């Protein structure tokens, strides 16, 4: 099998960049975007970062800086970010044969086989320029043989301006040079707790994790960290489902194997995405305060009428209950659904993620209107997750179709001559 190559495309200061795009007068002004109820800083422009404004800081702690430096404040506008995200992803989808949306502002691209056409670095620059030209947002691109290294390449592209925002890490010697400079806590999937435990074992830099004994990692941590170490050595082994959940949002979306023409079928798909996204949410011990749903037709099929729409809602009380999330997702879907289109893709995004301590009680909530009230919700959800983890029989939400419905059905498929780098016709 051919060695795969991934690119991670990640927008720079995404929320802040979206806001600045529509306010050219603030091009050089420090700005910050605030969380629900304007409580904490959730995004900073590069000028605000340079002033030392920290992520997550309550806005009333930085009153002095705001006055002194004229920092502009924005409440979070998830409808805007959702739509801008959608535009970025559409541009990426036109440039690579496979795009996996990882969060609202990042996606993995499959570049396998591309080197026959152009250098990875050139391709990365093309992506960066095209997104900027089409959407107006700055991105960085990291390219590598594994997802974990592509994440790391992207980190370097952001951190070192001399790279011009594109880092090609396909050369093993270059991988090792970078690994030696990066703290282990910056590696994808290595959270604070793991990082502390690793440091206690004298594993401080990423290269020390790459060189650590695999069976020790498996025994003392998990098979996931063992895979991370393998990935740092250029061996791809992170199946998509095991990718660590993103920090700020959780996205679950897919193109349909067959176009969908009815609301009922879209409801099944959206229920499925909402349920999977909520499962990931619980896996990370988090609660979502906001959710977004999008649907769209296939923009490359020019013979059919086009429609693309997204909608989002803020939850009065953050939740990790599949029933609550699914219900909201279906309400959003019904509000944007229009008859008479051939839908090719939809997705659900969860945002405003917090841990249990960040969940505020809803004054008006009673068990009668919210089935998730009380500890019963947590028990039910953990039983559901347990069954889904340990057994082959899966428990689904009532409206949800099994995952097979959304898998690609393509039993009689000829090569993708014009859309897959690895399947280009070869002329001798
Ligand atoms: Mg980003």
Boltz pocket constraint, residues with backbone or C-beta under 6 A from the ligand:
constraints:
  - pocket:
      binder: B
      contacts: [[A, 10], [A, 11], [A, 12], [A, 13], [A, 14], [A, 105], [A, 106]]
      max_distance: 6.0
